[in-house]
């Protein structure tokens, strides 16, 4: 069961002999109630950046290069999916965007042997005087997520 309020959008690449073009986010997707900030970051192979959540903003994540294991955990008291975990594999091998609602803890691990780049949009700009960013350790026992790759 997907966490309530989480939305994914599969991206379409239009390829030709020059390269490719893809629309990532459009206003008529109606995913963000308003737009606050666009950010860009690169993370090295094997690094885990987790967990944090917001009380006032929604996020949209996109990994245009590299690959990541993205983990969500629903913290919202009034959600039908409270306490549920979702895992998404995102990146150049699976191009998609992911809407993460406020109150859902999120983090990721870079998988593979190359860095991953993330571009993300938020419904509010970052305020350093009053950051809307609450932290939870990557190995939090309540979430209980095993970040190790499972050999099958």
Kinemage of the C-alpha trace (Angstrom):
@kinemage 1
@onewidth
@group {chain A} dominant
@subgroup {mainchain}
@vectorlist {calphas} color= white
{ca unk a 1} P 0.000 0.000 0.000
{ca unk a 2} L 1.437 3.358 -1.017
{ca unk a 3} L 1.574 5.998 1.713
{ca unk a 4} L -1.440 8.324 1.577
{ca unk a 5} L -0.688 11.518 -0.368
{ca unk a 6} L 2.506 10.200 -2.013
{ca unk a 7} L 2.401 10.581 -5.798
{ca unk a 8} L 4.801 9.331 -8.461
{ca unk a 9} L 4.999 10.477 -12.055
{ca unk a 10} L 6.794 8.315 -14.604
{ca unk a 11} L 8.912 10.480 -16.898
{ca unk a 12} L 9.060 10.117 -20.666
{ca unk a 13} L 12.339 10.645 -22.516
{ca unk a 14} L 12.094 11.878 -26.108
{ca unk a 15} L 15.284 10.571 -27.741
{ca unk a 16} L 16.866 11.297 -31.081
{ca unk a 17} L 20.352 11.445 -32.631
{ca unk a 18} L 21.208 14.560 -30.589
{ca unk a 19} L 20.364 13.213 -27.114
{ca unk a 20} L 17.083 13.426 -25.215
{ca unk a 21} L 14.534 15.821 -23.757
{ca unk a 22} L 12.154 15.187 -20.846
{ca unk a 23} L 9.638 17.325 -18.994
{ca unk a 24} L 10.159 16.845 -15.256
{ca unk a 25} L 7.496 19.007 -13.617
{ca unk a 26} L 4.733 21.140 -15.104
{ca unk a 27} L 2.208 23.445 -13.473
{ca unk a 28} L -0.639 21.410 -15.002
{ca unk a 29} L 0.617 18.300 -13.160
{ca unk a 30} L -1.020 19.954 -10.124
{ca unk a 31} L 1.447 18.309 -7.726
{ca unk a 32} L 2.512 21.388 -5.753
{ca unk a 33} L -0.003 23.719 -4.123
{ca unk a 34} L 2.562 26.472 -4.606
{ca unk a 35} L 6.247 26.688 -5.490
{ca unk a 36} L 8.904 27.674 -2.958
{ca unk a 37} L 12.401 26.599 -3.998
{ca unk a 38} L 14.360 24.449 -6.472
{ca unk a 39} L 17.567 22.838 -5.134
{ca unk a 40} L 20.340 20.664 -6.575
{ca unk a 41} L 22.735 18.312 -4.745
{ca unk a 42} L 25.167 15.482 -5.457
{ca unk a 43} L 25.809 12.584 -3.073
{ca unk a 44} L 28.664 10.075 -3.276
{ca unk a 45} L 28.237 6.289 -3.746
{ca unk a 46} L 27.102 4.375 -0.663
{ca unk a 47} L 26.171 7.493 1.335
{ca unk a 48} L 22.905 7.430 3.299
{ca unk a 49} L 21.137 10.763 3.807
{ca unk a 50} L 18.265 10.018 6.155
{ca unk a 51} L 15.866 10.758 7.734
{ca unk a 52} L 14.187 14.140 7.901
{ca unk a 53} L 10.665 15.465 7.542
{ca unk a 54} L 8.819 18.748 7.280
{ca unk a 55} L 5.774 20.103 9.079
{ca unk a 56} L 4.937 22.866 6.565
{ca unk a 57} L 6.300 21.928 3.136
{ca unk a 58} L 5.920 19.217 0.519
{ca unk a 59} L 8.905 18.059 -1.563
{ca unk a 60} L 9.232 16.757 -5.109
{ca unk a 61} L 12.390 14.695 -5.744
{ca unk a 62} L 14.064 13.845 -9.062
{ca unk a 63} L 17.395 12.033 -9.613
{ca unk a 64} L 18.604 12.860 -13.160
{ca unk a 65} L 21.921 10.974 -12.770
{ca unk a 66} L 23.046 8.066 -10.660
{ca unk a 67} L 20.597 5.863 -8.791
{ca unk a 68} L 19.110 5.940 -5.304
{ca unk a 69} L 17.058 3.835 -2.938
{ca unk a 70} L 14.502 6.272 -1.501
{ca unk a 71} L 12.756 5.378 1.752
{ca unk a 72} L 9.593 7.065 3.093
{ca unk a 73} L 7.987 6.547 6.504
{ca unk a 74} L 4.570 8.000 7.349
{ca unk a 75} L 4.654 9.892 10.675
{ca unk a 76} L 1.254 11.599 10.298
{ca unk a 77} L -1.151 10.889 13.166
{ca unk a 78} L -4.318 11.253 11.057
{ca unk a 79} L -3.106 9.300 8.040
{ca unk a 80} L -4.601 5.968 7.006
{ca unk a 81} L -1.023 4.837 6.269
{ca unk a 82} L 0.584 5.991 9.564
{ca unk a 83} L 3.612 3.799 10.352
{ca unk a 84} L 3.912 2.480 6.776
{ca unk a 85} L 7.180 2.429 4.822
{ca unk a 86} L 7.543 2.825 1.049
{ca unk a 87} L 10.723 2.185 -0.950
{ca unk a 88} L 11.335 3.613 -4.429
{ca unk a 89} L 14.293 3.011 -6.739
{ca unk a 90} L 14.855 6.247 -8.611
{ca unk a 91} L 17.474 7.604 -10.964
{ca unk a 92} L 18.708 7.378 -14.494
{ca unk a 93} L 17.673 3.697 -14.672
{ca unk a 94} L 14.144 4.575 -13.510
{ca unk a 95} L 13.404 8.249 -14.229
{ca unk a 96} L 10.480 9.489 -12.184
{ca unk a 97} L 9.490 12.230 -9.810
{ca unk a 98} L 8.199 11.621 -6.294
{ca unk a 99} L 5.899 13.891 -4.296
{ca unk a 100} L 6.650 13.603 -0.556
{ca unk a 101} L 3.908 15.156 1.593
{ca unk a 102} L 4.650 17.070 4.784
{ca unk a 103} L 4.792 14.725 7.789
{ca unk a 104} L 6.364 11.865 5.826
{ca unk a 105} L 9.964 11.126 6.832
{ca unk a 106} L 12.283 10.642 3.875
{ca unk a 107} L 15.847 9.729 3.041
{ca unk a 108} L 17.947 7.934 0.488
{ca unk a 109} L 21.018 5.789 -0.145
{ca unk a 110} L 23.079 6.112 -3.298
{ca unk a 111} L 23.280 2.719 -4.990
{ca unk a 112} L 25.819 1.674 -7.608
{ca unk a 113} L 29.333 2.985 -8.083
{ca unk a 114} L 28.641 6.528 -9.225
{ca unk a 115} L 27.418 9.628 -7.434
{ca unk a 116} L 23.726 10.506 -7.592
{ca unk a 117} L 22.406 13.958 -8.356
{ca unk a 118} L 19.100 15.050 -6.867
{ca unk a 119} L 17.037 18.029 -7.957
{ca unk a 120} L 14.159 18.850 -5.664
{ca unk a 121} L 11.342 21.365 -5.441
{ca unk a 122} L 9.658 22.481 -2.247
{ca unk a 123} L 6.455 24.372 -1.587
{ca unk a 124} L 8.336 26.783 0.722
{ca unk a 125} L 11.789 28.346 0.589
{ca unk a 126} L 14.298 27.351 3.273
{ca unk a 127} L 14.314 29.716 6.249
{ca unk a 128} L 17.638 29.434 8.144
{ca unk a 129} L 16.189 31.314 11.143
{ca unk a 130} L 13.297 28.850 11.476
{ca unk a 131} L 14.082 25.724 9.439
{ca unk a 132} L 11.174 23.395 8.681
{ca unk a 133} L 13.411 20.351 8.908
{ca unk a 134} L 13.133 17.792 11.692
{ca unk a 135} L 15.805 15.064 11.895
{ca unk a 136} L 15.522 11.343 12.660
{ca unk a 137} L 18.628 9.077 12.684
{ca unk a 138} L 19.135 6.889 9.594
{ca unk a 139} L 19.032 3.806 11.837
{ca unk a 140} L 15.989 4.822 13.937
{ca unk a 141} L 14.524 1.733 15.634
{ca unk a 142} L 10.900 2.848 15.188
{ca unk a 143} L 11.341 3.052 11.412
{ca unk a 144} L 13.525 -0.062 11.494
{ca unk a 145} L 14.676 0.095 7.880
{ca unk a 146} L 17.526 -2.201 6.771
{ca unk a 147} L 19.651 -0.138 4.363
{ca unk a 148} L 21.843 -3.073 3.277
{ca unk a 149} L 21.407 -4.479 -0.211
{ca unk a 150} L 19.645 -7.833 0.041
{ca unk a 151} L 21.360 -10.527 -2.010
{ca unk a 152} L 18.847 -12.828 -3.663
